[in-house]
């Protein structure tokens, strides 16, 4: 009898533990990029705020991880190793249409919000600068240049931009592949002559590079012609100006371009979870802006500008509540979702 009672108590303890485990907030994963850029610290901030405000009240939890960037993030979403991701703006468009480096439409992806501006920092060693324009890159002759880590968003958008501008980087550059932090070290050591650092300004890697190199490095300016060229297919970019001393030792103003980064999710994430995550991001915008200066670009009234994929139903619910007018191209009536239909929506990359 005593043995049966002990067995019963043990079984009840196991059941109670299972019940506690099931009642905990689901730890959704938000994938970002390398730690030297802006995706990671802002992603960590978003995840921390969401966890703090939603884990108890709404049973929704979010944790941020680093990654190689937008291209890897799409694969993590496809494989359900991540449920939320920050992407560069062009990847938001490419993922939905199956263009650029994305081979097939990723129709399981849904937009949540435009975030801060992703600013193009094409950097060149000053002694190789002739006009100070982005097209100076076409004058390189076999020098080592970093477009980004291999398969990263920086690499892929860098390739798209240079190809669109007619820069023959395949023959003019000796390409090297590194994350933002190692790239700055390689630039300082003289192992490379330039780097592509697309990120929210001011980005820590460029701040570090300017502090170390000063006038020995230059952020290249853009012309109206170059801006028009890259906007011909995807009208995502706009002017972005750096006044002097935006970065240490930056004596001259810089005119470059920027496109919005976007927060996306999978279509099978519950409306409830996406609605509340969207809500806490915008309700805590002041906190995000204190954490990183890049998020000062974020404003609720432009939250749905520059999105490539339709909005998730949870995001639609929030934006309608706050009075935003949503264009038809971002609205998509969702069919009844099952495990089979979700699997059918997820082609390879």
N, C-alpha and C positions, 0 to 999 in steps of 0.2 A: 504493500500500500504506500509506504514511504517513497519507494522507488518510483511508483506511478505518479505520485504528487510532484516529485522532483522533475520527472520528465515533462509533466504538464507545465510546470513553472518555466522550464527551459524553453519549451515551445512557445509559451506566451511572450517570453523575452525576445525570442527571435522574431516573432510576428510584430512586436512593438518596434523593434529596431528597423524592420522592413518598412513599417508604416511611417516612421520618422524619416527614413531615407526618401520615400516617395513624396513626402510632404515638403521636402526642401526645394528651394528654387532651382530650376534647371540651369546649369552653367553653360549658357550659350557662349560661343567663342567668336570674338571679333579679331580678324587678322589685319595687320597693318603693313609695316615695311621694316627696313633696317633701322637700327636704333640711332643712327646719325642724322636722320631726317626729321620731319615734322609728323608724319603719319603715326609713328610709334608713341611719342609723348602725348599727343592729342587723343589717340585711340585709348591709351591707358586712362587718361582723364575721363573720357566718355564712359568707359567701362566702370571706373570707380564710382562715378556719380550714379550711373544706372543701378549698380549693385547696392549702393548705400540707400537709395530711395525706393527701390522696387523689390528687393529680395524678401523683405518681410511683408510689405503691404500687398504686393501683386504676384508674389512667387516667381519673379523673373530675375535672373542673375546674368551678368555679362562679365567676361574676362578677356583681356587683350593679349595677343601674342605678336611677336615680331616675325617677319617673313622676308623673302627676297623682293616683295613688292607686288604690283598689280597683276602680273601674269600668274605668279604663284597663287595669289589670292583667288583668282578665278578657278584654279584647279582645286584648291582647298574647299571652295564652295561647292563645286561639282561633286566632290567625294564626300561631302557633308562632314569634313573634318573642321570646318568653320561654318557658322550660320550667318555671320555678318562680315562685311569687308569694306575697307576704304580703297577706292580705286581712283586713279587719275581719270580726268574727264574723258579723254579719248577712249579709254578702256570701257567706260560706261556705254559709249556708242558702239564700239567694236563688238562688245560681248552680246548685245542684243541683235545686231545685224549679221554677225559672223564675218567681219571684215578685218583688215589689218592683220595682226599676228594671230587673231582668233579664227580658227578654221571653220567653225560651224556656229550658228546662232545658239546662244545660251539662254533659251526661253524660260528656264526656271529662275532666272534672276529678276528681282524687282528693286526699284529705286526706293530710297527712304528720303534722302535730302542731298542738296548741294551743300558743301561745307566751305572751307576757306579756299582762297585762290592758290593754285599751284603755279609758282613763278619760275619761268625759265631762266636759269643761270648758266649760260655757256661761257666758260672761263678759258682764257688763253694767256700764256706767259707773255708779258708785256713786250719783250724784245722781238716777238713774232707778230705783233699787231702792226698793221699798216694803216687801215682806215678807222679801226675801232668798231666796224660793222660785223654782223654775224657772218657775212660772206668772206671775211678774212680766213675762215676755216678752210675755204677751198684753196688756199695758198700753201697749206702744209705739204710737206714732202717726205712722207714716211715716218713722221714723228709719232711717238706713242701718245694716244689720247684715250680717255675713259668716257664711255657713254653711260656706264652704270654697271651694276652687277649683272652677271649673265642671266638672261630671261627676266630681268626686272622691268618694272614699268618705266624706269628712267631710260634703260637701253632701248626699249621698244618705241617709246614716244620720241626719243632722240633720233632713232633711225627714220621714223616717219617724217619728222621735221626736216632733217637734212636731205632726205630723198625728195621731199616736196619742194625744197628750195634749190634743188639741183646741185648740192654739194656732193662731190664724188668721194665720199668718205671711205669707201671700200679700197680705193687705190691711194688716196691721199693720206690716210691714217694708218698707223700700226695700232690696232685696237687692243686695249687692255680692259679687263673686267674686274671691278672692285666695288664694294659698298662705299658709302659716303666717307666714313671715318678713314679707312685705309687709303682712299683716293687723295684726301688732303695730305696725308703723310707722304705719299708718293710724289705729289706736286711739290711739296717743300724740299724733298730730297733730290729733286731734279730727274726723277725716273719717268715722269710724264710731262708733257707741255701744256696740258689742258684737261678740263673735265666738264661734264654735263651734270648739274645738280638741280633738278626740278624739285622745288619744295616751297612751302609757305615761308614768306619772308617776315622777319629775318631768320634764316636757317643757320643752325649752330655750326655746320660744317664750313659755310662761307665765312662766318664770323671768325672761326678759328684760322682759316686760310689767310684772311686779310691781316689778322693779328700777327701771323708768322711771316708773311711775305710782303705785305704793304704794297708799294708801287710796282713790285715785280710781277703782279698778276692784274688782269683786266677782265671785268665782266663786259661782254660784247653787247653793243646796242643793236636795236632792230630798226628797219626802215618800214615805211607804209607798204611798200611793194612786198616785202617779206611777210608782213602780217596778212595782207590780202591773199597771198599764195597759200598759206597754211589754213586759212579760213574757207577756201573755195569748196572743200568737200565737207568739212565739219566746222560750222561757224561757232567755235568754242572759245577762241582766244580774244583778248582785249589788251589794251595798253596797260603797262604797270611801270610806274616811275619810282626810282630810288633817288631821293635827294642826297646830297653829299653827307657823309658820315652816317648813312644808314648802317654801314659796316665800318669797323675800325680802319683807319688809314685810307678810306675811300674818299678821295678829294673831289672827284667830278660826279655830276649827276649821271644816272644811267637810265635809259629808256629801253625796257624789255617788254615781254608779253606774258600773260597768265591765262590759265583756264581753271574752271572750278574742279576741285576734287569732289567725289561723290561717295555717299554711304549707301551700300546696297545690302540686300539680304536674299534669302531663298524664298520661293513662293509658298513653301509648305510651313513656314514659321507662322504660328497663330496670330491672327489679327490683334488679339489682346496684347501680346508681347510687343509687337511692332508699334502699336499705338502708344503704349506707355514709354517705350524707349525714345520714340520721336518726341513725345511730350517733354520728357525730362531733359533732353538735349537743349530744346529751345527755352525751357523755363530756367535753365542754368547757364545760359549763354554768358552772362557776366562772369561767372566762375571760370568758364573755359577761357575767356579773354584775359583773365588774370594769370592763367597758367601758361599760355603761349600767345605771343603777339600776333601770330599768323591768323588766329581766329577772329581778329578784329574785322576781317573782311566779311564775316558771316552776319547776315541780317535775315530775319524771318520773311520779309517781303520778297527776297530773291531765293528762297529755299528750294524752289522747284525749277529754277533756270539752269540750263545746261545739262539736264538729265537725258540720258540716252535710252534707258529702259523704262517701261511703265512703272507707275507707283504701286507699292504694296497696298493692299486694302487698309491696313492699319494706319499707314501714313496718309492715305486719302481721307480717312475719318478725321484725323487730327487737323489737317489743313482746311478741311471744310468747316470744322468747328471754329477755327480762327479767322475764317472769312477769305481765304485765298481762292482765287478763281483758277481752276485746274483745266488745262487744255485737253481736248479729247485724245490727243496722241499719248497722254500719260495715263489714260483710263483704260482698263482692260477688264471686262467681265470675266471672273474666274469660274471655270466649271467645277463640279464637285471633285475634290482631290482625294485620290486613293494612293496607296503605295505604288501600284502599277502605273498610274498616270504620271506620278512624279518621276519614276524611273525612266519612262518614255521621253520625258522632257529634257533629259540631261545627256546631250551628246558629248563627244570628246572635244578637246581643245586642239 
